[in-house]
Amino acid sequence: MDRKVMGIMFLSFFAAILAACSASGGEETFAPQFPDEDAGTVKSSGSNGSSGSVAPESSGSAVEDSAWAALVEWAEIPATDVTRGTATYSISGFEIATTEVTRDAYFKVMGSLPQQTNEGTDFPVENVNWYEAVLFCNAYSKLLGRDTAYVYTSVGDESYLKDLTIDYAAKGAVRLPTENEWEVAARGGTTTTYYWGTDEAKNYAYYAQSKGPVAVGQYTPNEYGLFDMGGNVAEWVNDWYGSYENKDQADPTGAEKGTNRVVRGGGWSDKASAMASSERDKKAPLYKAHTLGFRIARSVQ
């Protein structure tokens, strides 16, 4: 075979390789299936200068992606009346996660984890501020094909959310529980100081420790099947910290404004008294600690 023929064959072969590479787009890459950092429903200014809500991509459909739905197990909490002083608070039925949000769930939804005290994917996520918990709720709502409960105009430093409002009527939208919902869920139908009554606290809660949290669901649950409503990590709830109003109300959502958000349940380093069902704590919404995490809820009516 002469050099001319060999040259033509080589050029033809080289051209075929180039064509194949062009058709395939080169080396294939895979993008992780995580939502954007700003996964909330964000309000934008229209041409008339007013601030309107950008419609979420979801439709509020009851059909949920099974893989994402499997991240959380829900318990149904029945409608309950709560007596505070001479006032009666009527709390509608709702759903709440049986465990605190785990590191595994947080990472799969958000794509990253804050610094944690120890290893373990089934441990509760810790060291998150209130706004980061809210962003998780909105991101998870979208992954479930639901509307989002939180609306804001922008995300600032440390995930601060500007002009934040909460839509409690968004059926199925993931959110933090209200303070009263949390207490109803924690009590599990009891009226005693602790939901375990006079049993030994160590069977129900992980507390008075010095080495960080443990895996969720390791202790006896309450009557609603909820784990770690006392101990492990303390939990953010939706409400601003303030005095209870002494008047009858339906589904109260706490003070209209404030400087601190309510924290419930006590954490792994707290004494037993912090785990009383009615015990309240307060922290600035930008506060973070390795003793503090959160649990999610959603409206069903």
C-alpha positions as CSV (number, residue, x, y, z in Angstrom):
1,M,0.0,0.0,0.0
2,D,1.5,3.4,-1.1
3,R,1.9,6.4,1.2
4,K,-0.9,8.3,-0.5
5,V,-3.5,5.6,0.2
6,M,-2.3,5.2,3.8
7,G,-2.6,9.0,4.3
8,I,-6.2,9.0,3.0
9,M,-7.1,6.1,5.3
10,F,-5.6,7.8,8.4
11,L,-7.4,11.1,7.7
12,S,-10.7,9.2,7.3
13,F,-10.2,7.4,10.6
14,F,-9.2,10.7,12.4
15,A,-12.3,12.4,11.0
16,A,-14.6,9.6,12.3
17,I,-13.1,10.0,15.8
18,L,-13.7,13.8,15.7
19,A,-17.3,13.3,14.5
20,A,-18.0,10.8,17.3
21,C,-16.7,13.1,19.9
22,S,-18.7,16.0,18.6
23,A,-21.9,13.9,18.6
24,S,-21.5,12.8,22.2
25,G,-20.5,16.3,23.4
26,G,-17.2,15.1,24.7
27,E,-16.7,13.6,28.1
28,E,-20.1,13.1,29.9
29,T,-20.6,14.9,33.3
30,F,-23.2,14.5,36.0
31,A,-24.7,17.3,38.0
32,P,-25.7,16.5,41.6
33,Q,-29.5,16.6,42.1
34,F,-29.5,19.3,44.8
35,P,-31.6,22.5,44.8
36,D,-30.1,25.9,44.5
37,E,-28.9,27.6,47.7
38,D,-31.8,30.0,47.4
39,A,-34.6,27.5,47.2
40,G,-37.3,29.7,48.6
41,T,-40.3,31.4,47.1
42,V,-39.0,34.9,46.5
43,K,-40.9,38.0,46.0
44,S,-39.9,40.4,43.3
45,S,-40.6,44.0,42.5
46,G,-42.9,44.4,39.5
47,S,-42.9,47.3,37.0
48,N,-45.3,49.3,39.2
49,G,-42.9,49.1,42.1
50,S,-45.1,46.8,44.2
51,S,-43.7,43.6,45.6
52,G,-45.5,40.4,44.3
53,S,-44.9,36.8,45.1
54,V,-43.2,34.7,42.4
55,A,-45.3,31.6,41.8
56,P,-43.5,28.5,43.0
57,E,-42.8,25.8,40.5
58,S,-44.9,23.3,42.3
59,S,-48.7,22.9,42.0
60,G,-49.5,21.7,45.5
61,S,-50.3,18.3,44.2
62,A,-50.8,15.5,46.7
63,V,-48.6,13.2,44.6
64,E,-45.1,13.2,46.0
65,D,-41.9,11.8,44.6
66,S,-41.4,8.5,46.6
67,A,-37.6,8.9,46.9
68,W,-37.8,12.3,48.5
69,A,-40.9,11.4,50.5
70,A,-39.0,8.5,52.0
71,L,-36.5,10.9,53.7
72,V,-39.1,11.7,56.4
73,E,-41.7,9.7,58.3
74,W,-44.7,11.6,59.4
75,A,-47.1,11.2,62.4
76,E,-50.7,12.5,62.3
77,I,-51.5,14.7,65.3
78,P,-55.3,15.1,66.0
79,A,-57.0,18.4,66.6
80,T,-56.5,19.4,70.2
81,D,-57.6,22.2,72.6
82,V,-54.9,23.7,74.7
83,T,-55.7,25.6,77.9
84,R,-53.4,28.6,78.8
85,G,-54.7,30.5,81.9
86,T,-58.3,31.2,81.2
87,A,-57.9,31.0,77.4
88,T,-58.5,28.0,75.1
89,Y,-56.3,27.6,72.0
90,S,-57.8,25.3,69.4
91,I,-55.1,23.6,67.4
92,S,-56.1,22.0,64.1
93,G,-54.8,18.5,63.1
94,F,-51.4,18.5,61.5
95,E,-48.5,16.2,60.6
96,I,-45.0,16.3,62.2
97,A,-41.9,14.3,61.6
98,T,-41.3,11.4,63.9
99,T,-37.7,12.4,64.3
100,E,-35.5,15.5,64.2
101,V,-34.2,16.2,60.7
102,T,-31.1,14.0,60.2
103,R,-27.8,14.9,58.6
104,D,-28.6,12.6,55.8
105,A,-31.9,14.3,55.0
106,Y,-30.4,17.8,55.3
107,F,-27.4,16.9,53.0
108,K,-29.6,15.3,50.4
109,V,-31.9,18.3,50.3
110,M,-29.5,21.2,50.7
111,G,-26.3,19.7,49.2
112,S,-24.0,20.5,52.1
113,L,-23.7,20.3,55.9
114,P,-22.7,22.7,58.6
115,Q,-19.9,21.6,60.9
116,Q,-21.1,18.7,63.1
117,T,-19.7,17.5,66.4
118,N,-19.3,13.9,65.5
119,E,-19.9,11.4,62.7
120,G,-23.2,9.6,61.9
121,T,-25.6,10.3,59.0
122,D,-28.6,9.3,61.1
123,F,-27.8,11.8,63.8
124,P,-29.8,15.0,64.0
125,V,-28.4,17.9,62.0
126,E,-27.1,20.5,64.4
127,N,-25.5,23.9,64.2
128,V,-28.2,25.5,62.0
129,N,-29.8,28.8,62.5
130,W,-33.5,29.5,62.3
131,Y,-33.2,30.8,58.7
132,E,-31.3,27.8,57.5
133,A,-34.0,25.5,58.9
134,V,-36.6,27.6,57.0
135,L,-34.6,27.3,53.8
136,F,-34.5,23.5,54.3
137,C,-38.3,23.5,54.6
138,N,-38.9,25.4,51.4
139,A,-36.4,23.3,49.5
140,Y,-38.0,20.1,50.7
141,S,-41.4,21.4,49.9
142,K,-40.3,21.9,46.3
143,L,-38.8,18.5,46.0
144,L,-42.1,17.0,47.2
145,G,-44.0,18.9,44.6
146,R,-45.6,21.2,47.1
147,D,-46.1,24.9,47.5
148,T,-43.7,26.7,49.9
149,A,-44.7,28.1,53.2
150,Y,-42.1,30.9,53.5
151,V,-41.9,33.9,51.2
152,Y,-39.1,36.5,51.3
153,T,-37.4,39.1,49.0
154,S,-33.8,38.1,49.3
155,V,-31.2,36.0,51.2
156,G,-28.5,37.9,53.1
157,D,-25.5,37.0,55.2
158,E,-25.8,33.8,57.3
159,S,-29.0,33.0,55.3
160,Y,-30.9,35.9,56.7
161,L,-34.2,36.2,54.9
162,K,-35.5,39.7,54.2
163,D,-39.2,40.6,54.4
164,L,-40.1,37.1,55.5
165,T,-43.8,36.0,55.7
166,I,-45.2,32.6,56.5
167,D,-48.2,31.0,54.7
168,Y,-49.7,28.6,57.2
169,A,-52.6,27.9,54.8
170,A,-50.4,26.2,52.2
171,K,-51.6,22.6,52.5
172,G,-48.8,20.1,52.6
173,A,-46.1,22.8,52.6
174,V,-43.2,21.8,54.9
175,R,-42.5,24.3,57.7
176,L,-41.4,24.5,61.3
177,P,-44.2,23.7,63.8
178,T,-45.7,26.5,65.7
179,E,-44.9,26.5,69.4
180,N,-48.4,25.2,70.3
181,E,-48.3,22.5,67.7
182,W,-44.9,21.4,69.0
183,E,-46.2,21.2,72.6
184,V,-49.3,19.3,71.6
185,A,-47.1,16.8,69.7
186,A,-44.6,16.5,72.5
187,R,-47.2,15.8,75.1
188,G,-48.7,12.9,73.1
189,G,-52.0,13.4,74.8
190,T,-50.6,13.6,78.3
191,T,-51.0,16.5,80.8
192,T,-48.0,15.5,83.0
193,T,-44.8,17.6,83.3
194,Y,-42.9,15.2,81.1
195,Y,-44.6,13.1,78.4
196,W,-43.1,10.0,80.1
197,G,-45.0,10.7,83.3
198,T,-43.1,9.3,86.3
199,D,-41.0,6.8,84.3
200,E,-37.2,7.1,84.2
201,A,-36.2,10.0,81.9
202,K,-33.2,8.1,80.7
203,N,-35.4,5.6,78.8
204,Y,-37.0,8.4,76.8
205,A,-34.4,11.1,76.3
206,Y,-30.7,11.7,75.7
207,Y,-29.6,14.5,78.0
208,A,-27.0,15.7,80.5
209,Q,-24.2,14.6,78.2
210,S,-20.9,16.1,77.0
211,K,-20.1,14.4,73.7
212,G,-22.7,15.6,71.3
213,P,-26.0,14.1,69.9
214,V,-26.7,10.5,69.1
215,A,-28.6,8.8,66.3
216,V,-32.3,9.7,66.2
217,G,-35.0,7.2,67.3
218,Q,-32.9,5.3,69.9
219,Y,-35.2,6.0,72.9
220,T,-38.8,5.2,73.7
221,P,-41.2,7.4,71.7
222,N,-44.2,9.2,73.1
223,E,-47.8,8.1,72.6
224,Y,-47.8,9.7,69.1
225,G,-44.8,7.7,68.0
226,L,-42.4,10.8,68.2
227,F,-38.8,10.3,69.2
228,D,-36.5,12.7,71.0
229,M,-39.2,15.3,71.8
230,G,-37.0,15.8,74.9
231,G,-33.2,15.8,74.5
232,N,-30.8,14.9,71.7
233,V,-31.0,18.4,70.1
234,A,-33.2,21.3,71.1
235,E,-35.6,22.3,68.3
236,W,-36.4,25.6,66.6
237,V,-40.1,26.3,66.2
238,N,-41.8,29.1,64.1
239,D,-42.9,31.6,66.7
240,W,-41.3,34.8,67.9
241,Y,-40.8,34.5,71.6
242,G,-43.4,36.5,73.5
243,S,-46.1,36.3,76.2
244,Y,-49.0,34.0,75.6
245,E,-52.2,35.9,74.8
246,N,-55.0,35.3,77.4
247,K,-57.8,35.0,74.9
248,D,-59.4,32.2,73.0
249,Q,-57.7,31.6,69.7
250,A,-57.7,29.2,66.8
251,D,-54.3,28.0,65.6
252,P,-52.2,30.9,67.2
253,T,-48.9,31.6,65.6
254,G,-47.3,33.6,68.4
255,A,-46.1,37.2,68.6
256,E,-46.2,39.3,65.4
257,K,-42.6,40.4,65.9
258,G,-39.7,40.0,68.2
259,T,-36.0,39.6,68.6
260,N,-35.8,35.9,69.5
261,R,-37.4,32.7,68.1
262,V,-38.8,30.0,70.4
263,V,-36.7,26.9,71.1
264,R,-38.3,23.7,72.6
265,G,-37.3,20.3,73.9
266,G,-33.9,20.8,75.5
267,G,-30.6,19.4,74.1
268,W,-28.1,16.7,74.8
269,S,-26.2,18.9,77.3
270,D,-29.3,20.2,79.2
271,K,-30.7,19.0,82.5
272,A,-33.9,17.1,82.7
273,S,-35.9,20.2,83.6
274,A,-35.3,21.6,80.1
275,M,-37.3,18.6,78.7
276,A,-40.6,19.4,80.4
277,S,-43.3,19.6,77.7
278,S,-44.1,23.3,78.6
279,E,-40.5,24.5,79.0
280,R,-39.6,27.4,76.7
281,D,-36.2,28.7,75.6
282,K,-35.4,31.6,73.2
283,K,-32.6,32.3,70.8
284,A,-31.9,35.0,68.2
285,P,-32.7,33.5,64.7
286,L,-29.1,33.8,63.6
287,Y,-27.9,31.8,66.6
288,K,-26.2,28.5,66.0
289,A,-25.2,25.8,68.4
290,H,-24.2,22.1,68.3
291,T,-27.1,21.5,70.8
292,L,-29.7,22.9,68.4
293,G,-31.5,21.4,65.4
294,F,-35.1,21.2,64.2
295,R,-38.1,19.1,63.3
296,I,-40.5,19.7,60.5
297,A,-44.3,19.8,60.3
298,R,-47.0,20.5,57.7
299,S,-50.7,21.5,57.6
300,V,-53.2,18.9,56.4
301,Q,-56.4,21.0,56.2
